[in-house]
Amino acid sequence: MSNYHLYLSTIPEALIASQLDPADFGHYYAVGRYGRVFGEAMFFEVDPSFRSDDFPFALADERCVTQPGGVPKSSTYLGIYNVLSRIPISALGNLYHVTDDGRTLETKRAGYAPDTHTPLFLYQEFSPITPLVASRLEPQAFCRSITDPSTPVNVPRLVFSQLELGGLAHDPVHGNADDLPYPAIRHLRDVLAGFETNTKDSKMVLKRVKRGVIYRTVKNGFYVGDHENFAYYRFPTRQELERDHFDWWRSAQVNHME
């Protein structure tokens, strides 16, 4: 057994070896050793027994050693490109969400049941692409569609979250959108309404969400999958966040760079 953890970061995509536990690594990754860098993060803990010739694990064995004075090694990068698709979903453990001031929330895999009642969906993609996408497909079907190797345009694997649509999920034209924080609501309405007449299953709403992870409207949770494998990570409800994770939840609503 190695003396370090393995983390698969999705913001940005990277495989990192570290002697820090997830909470300490999350704080270090978001704010740096001296608290001078701010940037939210999201990462999976990877099975520490995972090995692949695609990554230089000898480098981790060499560098992930306790530093002078007993300080643990914070990070050794083992990959920064095309990482997600080279780590089996079966090797992924808990998923951690880190605010830009270094507070970490742990989420775990949960059983998944397809949503057969909602006609329209909104997804925020994180890795390896980052658009905001509307779809008529529920999460697992959406994931299998966008990772289908038989289609001309696809990605090998995807990490994404489902977002609330409120009244727009059933009535894009007239549904209530007062509590939705997304930019260009009129454009979102148009994209969703377009599914009535076009044959596409999914359509991009925004090329990139500039404000980062939209935690306030996460519905159900986060997903990672490809055309054959799929995993669901349940996100706490608003009531659970306010009751059990108040400090993290309060921090997640603030952009500390402003």
C-alpha positions in Angstrom: 0.0 0.0 0.0 1.3 3.4 -1.0 1.9 6.1 1.6 -0.1 8.7 -0.4 -3.6 9.4 -1.7 -4.5 9.7 -5.3 -6.9 12.4 -6.4 -8.6 12.9 -9.8 -9.2 16.7 -10.1 -11.9 17.8 -12.5 -11.3 21.6 -12.0 -8.9 21.5 -13.7 -8.4 17.9 -15.0 -5.4 16.3 -13.3 -4.2 13.2 -11.5 -2.4 14.2 -8.3 -0.6 12.2 -5.6 -0.6 13.7 -2.1 0.1 12.8 1.5 -2.7 15.1 2.6 -6.2 13.7 3.5 -9.1 14.9 1.4 -10.1 17.9 3.6 -6.5 19.1 3.9 -5.8 18.5 0.2 -9.0 20.4 -0.7 -7.9 23.4 1.4 -4.4 23.3 -0.1 -5.7 22.9 -3.7 -8.1 25.8 -3.4 -6.1 28.4 -1.5 -2.5 27.3 -1.6 -0.1 26.8 1.2 -0.1 30.4 2.3 -3.8 31.3 1.6 -2.9 33.6 -1.3 -4.7 31.8 -4.2 -8.4 31.4 -4.4 -10.1 28.9 -6.8 -12.9 26.4 -6.2 -12.1 22.7 -6.9 -13.7 19.4 -7.4 -12.0 16.0 -7.2 -12.5 12.3 -6.7 -10.4 10.2 -4.4 -9.0 7.4 -6.5 -8.4 3.8 -5.2 -4.8 4.0 -3.8 -4.1 0.6 -5.4 -4.9 1.9 -8.9 -1.9 1.6 -11.2 -1.5 2.2 -14.9 1.4 2.5 -17.3 -0.3 5.7 -18.5 0.9 7.6 -15.5 4.4 7.9 -13.9 3.7 6.3 -10.5 7.4 5.9 -9.9 7.5 9.7 -9.6 4.9 9.6 -6.9 6.8 6.9 -5.0 9.9 9.0 -5.2 8.5 12.4 -4.3 5.6 11.7 -2.0 7.7 11.5 1.1 7.6 13.5 4.3 9.4 16.8 4.0 12.0 18.2 6.5 10.3 19.1 9.7 7.6 16.4 9.3 5.6 18.3 6.7 3.7 16.0 4.3 4.1 16.3 0.6 1.1 18.3 -0.7 1.1 17.4 -4.4 2.9 15.5 -7.1 1.2 15.8 -10.5 1.0 12.5 -12.5 -1.1 13.8 -15.4 -2.7 17.0 -16.6 -4.2 16.0 -19.9 -6.8 13.4 -21.0 -6.7 12.0 -17.4 -10.4 11.3 -16.8 -10.8 8.8 -19.6 -7.8 6.8 -18.4 -9.0 6.0 -14.9 -11.7 3.4 -14.6 -14.9 4.5 -13.0 -14.7 1.5 -10.7 -11.5 3.1 -9.2 -13.3 6.3 -8.3 -14.2 6.8 -4.6 -15.9 9.7 -2.9 -16.3 13.1 -4.7 -15.2 16.3 -2.9 -16.4 19.8 -3.6 -14.2 22.7 -2.4 -15.2 26.3 -2.1 -12.7 29.0 -3.2 -11.8 29.6 0.4 -10.9 25.9 1.0 -14.0 24.4 2.6 -14.6 20.8 1.5 -17.8 18.8 1.2 -17.8 15.1 0.7 -20.4 13.3 -1.4 -20.7 9.5 -1.9 -22.0 7.2 -4.6 -25.7 6.4 -4.4 -28.1 4.1 -6.2 -29.5 5.6 -9.4 -33.0 5.5 -10.7 -33.9 7.2 -14.1 -36.2 10.2 -13.9 -39.2 9.2 -16.1 -41.4 12.2 -15.2 -39.4 15.3 -16.1 -39.5 16.1 -19.8 -36.6 18.6 -20.0 -33.2 18.8 -18.2 -30.3 21.2 -17.7 -26.7 20.0 -17.2 -23.5 21.7 -16.2 -20.5 19.9 -17.6 -17.1 20.0 -15.9 -14.6 17.6 -17.5 -13.3 17.3 -20.2 -15.7 19.9 -21.6 -17.5 22.7 -19.8 -20.7 23.9 -21.5 -24.2 24.4 -20.0 -26.4 22.0 -22.0 -30.2 21.6 -22.2 -31.5 18.1 -23.0 -34.6 16.0 -23.3 -32.6 13.0 -22.0 -32.4 12.1 -18.3 -28.8 11.9 -16.8 -27.8 8.4 -17.6 -29.3 8.5 -21.2 -27.6 11.9 -21.7 -24.3 10.6 -20.6 -24.5 7.6 -22.9 -25.5 9.8 -25.8 -22.6 12.2 -25.5 -20.1 9.4 -25.0 -21.4 7.2 -27.8 -18.3 6.3 -29.8 -20.4 5.5 -32.9 -21.5 9.2 -33.2 -19.3 11.7 -35.1 -18.9 14.0 -32.1 -18.4 12.5 -28.7 -16.2 12.5 -25.6 -14.9 9.3 -24.0 -16.2 10.1 -20.5 -18.0 13.0 -18.8 -18.4 14.6 -15.3 -21.5 16.7 -15.0 -24.3 17.9 -12.6 -28.0 18.3 -13.1 -29.4 21.7 -12.4 -32.9 22.9 -11.5 -35.1 24.2 -14.2 -38.1 25.1 -12.0 -41.2 25.7 -14.1 -39.2 25.7 -17.3 -38.9 21.9 -17.2 -42.6 21.5 -18.1 -43.4 24.9 -19.7 -40.3 26.6 -21.2 -42.3 29.5 -22.6 -44.5 30.5 -19.6 -43.0 28.6 -16.7 -41.8 30.5 -13.6 -38.1 31.3 -13.7 -37.9 33.9 -11.0 -35.6 31.8 -8.7 -33.2 30.7 -11.5 -29.8 32.5 -11.4 -28.8 31.6 -14.9 -27.7 34.3 -17.3 -29.8 34.8 -20.5 -33.0 33.3 -19.3 -34.8 34.2 -22.5 -32.2 32.3 -24.5 -32.6 29.3 -22.2 -36.4 29.4 -22.7 -35.9 29.5 -26.5 -33.5 26.5 -26.4 -35.9 24.5 -24.2 -38.9 25.4 -26.3 -37.1 24.3 -29.4 -37.2 20.7 -28.4 -40.9 20.7 -29.4 -40.0 21.0 -33.0 -36.4 19.9 -33.6 -35.1 16.4 -33.5 -32.0 17.0 -31.4 -31.8 15.4 -28.0 -29.5 18.0 -26.5 -28.4 21.6 -27.3 -25.7 23.9 -25.8 -27.0 26.9 -23.9 -23.7 28.4 -22.9 -20.1 27.6 -24.0 -19.0 28.0 -20.4 -20.4 28.9 -17.0 -18.1 31.8 -16.0 -19.3 31.9 -12.3 -18.1 28.3 -11.6 -20.1 25.5 -10.1 -23.8 26.6 -9.7 -24.3 24.8 -6.3 -27.5 26.8 -5.5 -29.4 25.0 -8.2 -27.9 21.5 -8.2 -30.7 19.0 -8.6 -30.1 15.5 -7.3 -26.4 15.5 -7.7 -23.3 14.8 -9.8 -22.5 12.1 -12.4 -19.5 10.5 -14.1 -19.9 8.1 -16.9 -19.2 6.8 -20.4 -21.2 4.7 -22.9 -21.0 1.6 -20.6 -20.3 2.7 -17.0 -22.1 5.3 -14.9 -21.9 6.5 -11.3 -24.2 8.9 -9.4 -23.1 11.1 -6.4 -26.0 12.4 -4.4 -25.8 16.0 -3.5 -27.4 17.1 -0.1 -30.8 18.8 -0.2 -31.0 22.5 0.7 -32.3 21.5 4.2 -29.4 19.1 4.7 -26.9 21.7 3.7 -28.2 24.3 6.0 -28.5 21.8 8.9 -25.4 19.7 8.5 -22.9 21.7 6.3 -23.8 25.3 7.1 -20.3 26.7 6.9 -19.6 25.0 3.6 -22.9 26.0 2.2 -22.5 29.7 3.2 -19.1 29.8 1.7 -20.3 28.2 -1.6 -22.6 31.2 -2.1 -19.8 33.7 -2.0 -17.2 34.5 -4.7 -14.1 35.4 -2.6 -12.4 36.8 -5.6 -14.8 39.7 -5.8 
